[in-house]
């Protein structure tokens, strides 16, 4: 017959629970250390003292054939010890630069190439260089033939400090702010963010110089973070407003789908934007003629 629980047996105290939990944790930790030690010993056995010595060319051949499992350089970098997939150890001398240079000369490598190796220690791969050139060509092609698409993509992705207040309200206002930033730059008074702002200002000035312009931010049509092409102008997103975070910008885009705002209070309640930002947007004329509250006054009918 199965025995029931002893009613007189007291449940473990909080102190006893802590002791048992600590004991179990220590046991688990010790087991983990033992497992790591076993794997460490196995790893160490891969590089035995009786490793077979081979030529460097053999090492490269095994690497190309994907037969090398582990590689270890000596502290003085004069020797290379490695193992194959059967855990057999090998060692080879690590060639010096002079050996490579001699080999290149024997194979008629141009002097300018050898000179470049001595200076930069690394030759840019042809494929990598070709990819850069191809990308630069594509960007240049889009910048010339699809300027608004280029600037919309650049300002939305690459411009890290675009400010609608400083850059999106016309060329004259931009030049005014640029003059101040350049003066501070000469005095080394620009922070990292200010330097990014000045860089973005130069790109915006280039856009203005090409005859393009921005539309005012539209509380109903603007997106959270994407610039839009509207006719021959760009419509900036909400997150270009100073102090506007991505979450608040997304909330504004969603709230606009529920219809017109009745007042500034209604705008603030639906978008959850702070009063400071609402006041800033009102100062820039982005809220139009929205009244302060939803309440009507007798004077509105006078």
C-alpha positions in Angstrom: 0.0 0.0 0.0 1.3 3.4 -1.0 2.2 5.5 2.0 0.9 9.0 2.2 3.0 12.0 3.1 4.0 12.3 6.7 1.8 15.1 8.2 4.4 15.7 10.9 7.3 16.3 8.3 8.1 19.9 8.1 8.7 21.6 4.7 12.2 22.7 4.0 13.1 26.2 5.3 14.2 29.0 3.0 17.8 28.6 4.2 17.7 24.8 3.4 16.4 25.6 -0.1 19.3 28.1 -0.7 21.9 25.5 0.5 20.5 22.8 -1.7 20.3 25.1 -4.7 23.8 26.3 -4.2 25.0 22.6 -3.9 23.4 21.6 -7.2 24.8 24.7 -8.9 28.3 23.9 -7.7 28.0 20.3 -8.9 26.8 21.4 -12.4 29.7 23.9 -12.5 32.2 21.2 -11.6 30.9 18.9 -14.3 31.1 21.7 -16.8 34.8 22.3 -15.8 35.6 18.6 -16.2 34.0 18.5 -19.6 35.9 21.5 -20.8 39.1 20.0 -19.4 38.6 16.8 -21.4 38.0 18.8 -24.6 41.0 20.9 -23.7 43.2 17.9 -23.4 41.9 16.5 -26.7 42.7 19.9 -28.3 46.2 19.9 -26.9 46.8 16.4 -28.3 46.3 17.8 -31.8 49.6 19.6 -31.5 52.0 17.0 -30.2 55.7 17.4 -29.9 56.3 14.6 -32.5 54.4 16.5 -35.2 55.6 15.6 -38.7 57.6 18.3 -40.4 56.4 19.3 -43.9 57.2 22.0 -46.4 55.2 25.2 -46.5 53.9 24.3 -50.0 52.5 21.1 -48.6 50.7 23.1 -46.0 49.1 25.3 -48.7 48.2 22.3 -50.7 46.4 20.8 -47.7 44.6 24.0 -47.0 43.4 24.3 -50.6 42.1 20.7 -50.4 40.3 21.5 -47.1 42.2 18.8 -45.2 43.4 21.1 -42.4 41.4 21.1 -39.2 43.3 23.3 -36.7 46.1 25.8 -37.1 48.4 27.3 -34.4 51.2 29.8 -34.9 54.1 29.9 -32.6 54.6 33.0 -30.4 57.5 34.1 -32.5 55.5 33.3 -35.7 58.4 31.3 -37.1 56.6 28.0 -37.2 53.1 26.8 -38.0 51.6 23.7 -36.3 48.4 22.2 -37.8 46.4 19.0 -37.8 44.4 17.2 -40.4 40.9 15.8 -40.0 42.4 12.5 -38.7 44.0 14.5 -35.8 47.5 13.9 -37.2 49.9 16.8 -36.3 52.2 18.6 -38.7 54.6 21.5 -38.5 56.1 23.8 -41.1 58.3 26.9 -41.2 56.4 30.2 -41.6 58.0 31.9 -44.6 59.5 35.4 -44.2 58.6 38.3 -46.4 62.0 38.0 -48.0 61.2 34.5 -49.2 58.0 35.7 -50.8 59.8 38.6 -52.4 62.4 36.3 -53.8 59.7 34.0 -55.1 57.9 36.9 -56.8 61.1 38.1 -58.5 61.8 34.6 -59.8 58.3 34.6 -61.4 58.7 38.0 -63.0 56.2 39.8 -60.7 56.3 43.6 -61.6 58.4 45.8 -59.4 55.5 48.2 -58.7 53.5 45.3 -57.3 56.3 44.2 -55.0 56.8 47.9 -53.9 53.1 48.1 -53.1 53.3 45.0 -51.0 56.2 46.5 -49.0 54.1 49.7 -48.3 50.6 48.5 -47.6 51.1 44.8 -46.7 47.8 44.0 -48.4 46.7 44.1 -52.0 43.0 44.9 -52.6 41.4 41.9 -54.3 40.4 42.6 -57.9 36.9 41.3 -57.4 36.4 43.5 -54.4 37.7 46.5 -56.3 35.5 45.7 -59.2 32.5 45.5 -57.0 33.2 48.9 -55.5 33.6 50.4 -59.0 30.3 48.8 -60.2 28.5 50.1 -57.2 29.9 53.6 -57.6 28.9 53.6 -61.2 25.3 52.6 -60.3 25.1 55.3 -57.7 26.5 57.9 -60.0 24.0 56.8 -62.7 21.0 57.1 -60.4 22.3 60.5 -59.0 22.4 61.9 -62.5 19.4 60.3 -64.1 17.1 59.8 -61.1 18.1 62.7 -58.7 15.0 62.8 -56.5 15.1 59.0 -56.0 18.8 59.2 -55.2 18.3 62.0 -52.6 15.2 60.3 -51.1 17.2 57.2 -50.6 20.3 59.0 -49.3 18.6 61.2 -46.8 16.4 58.4 -45.6 19.2 55.8 -45.2 22.7 57.5 -45.1 22.0 60.9 -43.6 22.3 60.3 -39.9 21.7 63.9 -38.8 19.1 65.3 -41.2 17.1 68.1 -39.5 14.0 69.4 -41.1 14.2 72.6 -39.1 17.8 73.3 -40.3 17.7 71.9 -43.8 14.2 71.4 -45.0 12.9 75.0 -45.0 14.6 76.5 -48.0 18.1 77.3 -49.3 18.4 80.7 -47.5 17.7 79.2 -44.1 20.1 76.4 -44.8 22.9 78.8 -45.7 22.3 80.8 -42.6 22.7 77.7 -40.3 25.7 76.5 -42.4 27.6 79.7 -41.8 27.3 79.3 -38.1 28.3 75.6 -38.2 31.4 76.4 -40.3 32.4 79.2 -37.9 32.2 76.7 -35.0 34.1 74.1 -37.1 37.0 76.5 -37.5 37.1 76.8 -33.7 36.9 73.0 -33.2 33.6 73.4 -31.4 31.6 70.8 -33.3 30.5 67.6 -31.6 30.4 64.3 -33.5 26.6 64.9 -34.1 27.3 68.5 -35.3 29.9 67.2 -37.7 27.4 64.8 -39.2 24.9 67.6 -39.4 27.3 69.8 -41.4 28.0 66.9 -43.7 24.3 66.4 -44.4 23.9 70.1 -44.9 26.4 70.0 -47.7 24.4 67.3 -49.5 21.2 69.2 -49.0 22.8 72.3 -50.4 23.9 70.3 -53.5 20.2 69.2 -53.9 19.1 72.8 -53.7 21.8 73.9 -56.2 20.4 71.3 -58.7 17.0 73.0 -58.5 15.1 70.6 -56.2 13.3 71.5 -53.0 11.4 70.0 -50.1 7.7 70.2 -49.3 6.6 71.1 -45.8 6.1 68.1 -43.6 2.4 67.0 -43.9 0.8 65.7 -40.7 -1.5 63.5 -42.9 0.7 62.4 -45.8 4.3 62.2 -44.5 5.7 58.8 -43.5 7.5 57.9 -40.3 11.0 57.6 -41.7 10.8 57.5 -45.5 11.3 60.5 -47.9 8.6 60.6 -50.6 8.8 62.0 -54.1 5.8 64.3 -54.7 6.0 65.9 -58.1 9.4 67.5 -58.4 9.9 67.8 -54.7 10.7 65.6 -51.6 8.3 65.2 -48.7 10.3 64.7 -45.5 9.3 62.1 -42.9 8.3 62.8 -39.3 11.5 61.6 -37.8 13.4 64.5 -39.4 11.9 66.8 -36.7 14.5 67.4 -34.0 13.6 65.3 -30.9 11.1 63.1 -32.8 11.9 59.4 -32.1 11.1 56.5 -34.4 8.3 55.3 -32.2 6.7 58.7 -32.0 7.0 59.1 -35.8 5.4 55.7 -36.4 2.6 56.7 -34.0 2.0 59.9 -36.0 1.8 58.0 -39.3 -0.7 55.5 -37.8 -2.8 58.2 -36.1 -3.2 60.1 -39.4 -5.1 57.2 -40.9 -8.0 57.9 -38.4 -9.0 61.1 -40.1 -8.5 64.9 -39.6 -7.4 66.2 -36.2 -9.8 68.4 -34.5 -7.3 70.4 -32.5 -3.8 70.4 -31.1 -5.0 68.6 -28.0 -6.6 66.0 -30.2 -3.4 65.7 -32.2 -1.4 65.2 -29.0 -3.8 62.6 -27.6 -3.9 60.5 -30.7 -0.2 60.6 -31.6 1.1 60.5 -28.0 3.6 63.2 -29.0 5.0 65.4 -26.2 3.7 69.0 -25.8 7.2 70.3 -26.5 7.2 68.6 -29.9 3.7 69.8 -30.6 4.7 73.4 -29.9 7.8 73.0 -32.1 5.7 71.8 -35.0 3.3 74.6 -34.4 6.1 77.1 -34.5 7.3 75.7 -37.9 3.7 76.0 -39.2 3.2 72.2 -39.6 -0.1 72.1 -37.7 -1.8 74.7 -39.9 -4.8 76.5 -38.3 -5.6 73.8 -35.8 -7.2 75.3 -32.6 -5.7 74.7 -29.2 -8.7 72.6 -27.9 -11.8 70.9 -29.2 -14.0 73.3 -27.2 -15.9 76.0 -29.2 -16.1 79.6 -28.1 -18.9 82.0 -28.8 -16.3 84.3 -30.3 -15.7 81.7 -33.0 -19.1 82.6 -34.4 -18.7 86.4 -34.0 
